[in-house]
Amino acid sequence: MNSSVIVFPGSNCDRDVATALTNLQFKNKMVWHKDSELPKSDLIVIPGGFSYGDYLRSGAIAAKSNILKEVIKAAKSGCLVLGICNGFQILIETGLLQGALLRNKNLKFVSKDINLKIINNENKFCKNYKKNSIINLNIAHNEGNYFTQKDHLKELEDNNLIPFKYCDIEGSINESSNPNGSLNNIAGILNNNKNILGMMPHPERMVNSLISNSNGIELFTSILNK
């Protein structure tokens, strides 16, 4: 499977994602934000980091980059697109996903491991996870507080477009297990066609049990075996 990782000035998780993909036998290419052509891709990853230093608004400048025009075309034609952390913010800014990512509720940068409950595994990103299972991933963000309007929230819930939510170790979804104040503990969302996933947690950081855990591997193997 061919994958492309988009690189911006300020990206800091691009190599982590590339390593995870390569180790799982993806044929990966790094694509600079100023490029105007996208390699043949089955999967496009917009990685985490601080594109353009998060000036103006997180993801806002990156969303206007040359290569994003091609990413948008590919996404609309059905290509799988994964946006992680800053990548999620960029997907929101392009309009490929709806909603907003606001400042964390406590107005502080949050960096820690958190628990997620798999709400929906009926999509190409999560099918190798068991529904209602609990996984542990890392977060590192300042603007991860997901918000959207009531009608869109209902659409997300009714159409199973929320693959995972923040929870505690027992799987309870409550305010105390919400690290950033996200609406309904939402940690990631899908578009209506379920070929675009935006998520704040970092699966690429949890692919090696020697240095963290391997809870992120199933996300990438789900894509690989689509």
N, C-alpha and C positions, 0 to 999 in steps of 0.2 A: 504494500500500500504506500502511496506517495503522500508525504506530508510537507507542509511549508510552515516555518515559524517566522512571523513578521517581527522585524527588529527596528526599534525607534531609539533615538538618543534618550537615554534614561531608562531603557529596559534593563532589568537586572535578574530576570528569571528565564531569559531566552535560552541560555546554555543548559540550564537545568531541564527545561522541557525537551530540548534537542537530545540531551543525553538519555532521558527516559524513553523517547521515541526510538532512537537508534538502538538502544539495548533490547527493545522489543521487536526489532527487525523492520521498523518503518524505514522507507527510503526518504530521508529528510533533507530539506534544503533550507538555508537561512536566506531570508528575503529582506533587503534593506528598504526602509520606508520610502525612499525617493525613487525606487524602481517603478517602472510603468508597466511591466509585464510580470505575470504570475506564472510560476512553473506549473506543469500539470500536477494537480493536487486532488487527493481524495479527502484530505483533512487540512484545514488551515487553523493554526493556533496563534492567537494574539496573547502574548505572555504578560506576566505581571511586571511591575516596576513603577517608574515615575516618569512616563513619557513626557518629554519637554519640561521636566522638573515640576509637573503638575501646575504650571503657570496657567493663568486664566481660570481653568476649571479642569479637574482630573479627566483626561481623555479627550478634551475638547479640541486641542490643536492636532493631536494625532489622528483624530477622525477626519481631518481634512487632507491627510497625506496622499500623495500620488497613488500608492499601492492600494489604499483603501477603496478606491473606485473599482479596482479589479476584484477585491475581496467581496464587495457588495454585490457585484455581478455574479460571482461564483456562488455566493450564499443564496441568492435568489434563484439560481439554476439548480439548487439542491445539494451543493457541496457541503460537507460537514464543517462547521466552524465552531471552535472552542475558544472562548475568551476567559482568561483567568485573572482575577483581581483587577489590575489596571486594564486588562483586556476586556473584562466585563464592562468597566466604565466606558471604554471606547465603543463597544457594541451599542451601549445605550446612546452615546452621543451621535452615532451614525444613524440611529433610528431602526437598526436591525432588531433590537429588543426595546420593549417599552418600559417606562418607569424612570426612576431617578435614584442615584446613589448619593446620599447625603452624608454630612459629617457624622461620625459615630456619636451615639447618644451622650457619652461622657466627655465628648470633645477632645479625646486623647487618641493617639496612635495605639492600636492594639496589635500585639504580636504574641501569639501563644497557640498551643494545640487545643483543638475544640472537638466536640462530638457532633456527628451528623446522623440523622435518621433518614434512611432511604424511603422516600414517600412513594416514588414511582420508578419502576425499573423497566417500563414498557417504552423504551426509547433506545437509540443506538449508542448512547453514552453510558448507560447504567445497566444494561441487560445482564451483565455478569455479576451484579450485586443481588442479594436476596432482598425482596421487599420487606420493609420494617427492620432490617438489620441496622446496626449501629457501627459507624466507622469513625476513625480519628484522623483528622487532617490538621494542617497548620494554617493559620491566618496571619496576615501582616498588612494592615491597612488603616487609613485614617478616614476614608470615605466609603464605608461599606454598608451603611444604613439604608437598606432598600425600601423604597416607597413607591406606591402607584395609586391611581384613582380606584374608587370602589368597584366600578364596572369592570375594569381590567383585572382587579384582584379576583373578582368572581369568575371571570373567564379563565384565569390561571388555575383556580381551584377546580372549577367544573370540568376543564379539559385536561386535567392531569399534566399541567405544564410546570409543576414545581417538583423537581426530582429529589430534592433533599431540603431538610430544615435543621436548624440548630437545635440540639437537645442535650440532656444530661446523660450521664453514664448509664442510667436505667432506661433511656429512651423517652423520657418525659419532655414534652415541648412546652416550655414555660418562660416567663420573663427572666428568671434567674439563669437560664441556660442560653440566653440571647446575648452575644458578646458585643453587639453594636447597635441594638435597638431596631433591627429590621422588622418590617411589618410581618406579623404572623410567623416570625422566626425564619423567614425565607433566606436561604443561603445561595440559591441559584434558580434560574428560570430558563425555560425553553421557549422558542417561538412556536407559532401554531403548527408549522410543518415538522417540528421537532428535529430539525437539522442544525439548529444553532443553540448552543448552550453557553450561558454566561454564569460564572460562579465566582464567589469571593475566596473560598478556601483553595489551597494549593495542592492538587493531587500529585504534581511532579516532585514535590518534596517528600512524599511518602511512598517511595518505590524501592527502598532498600532497608531491610530489617536490621542491618548492622549499624545504620546511622539514625534511623527513625523507626518507621514501620513500613509495611507493604500495602497499606490500605488504599493507596492510589492506583495500584497496578490494574485493578479490575476495570477502572474507567478507561484506561488506554487499551486493554485487551478487548473490552466491549466494542470499541471503535474498530480495532484490527479485525475482529471477526464479524463485522456488520453484515 
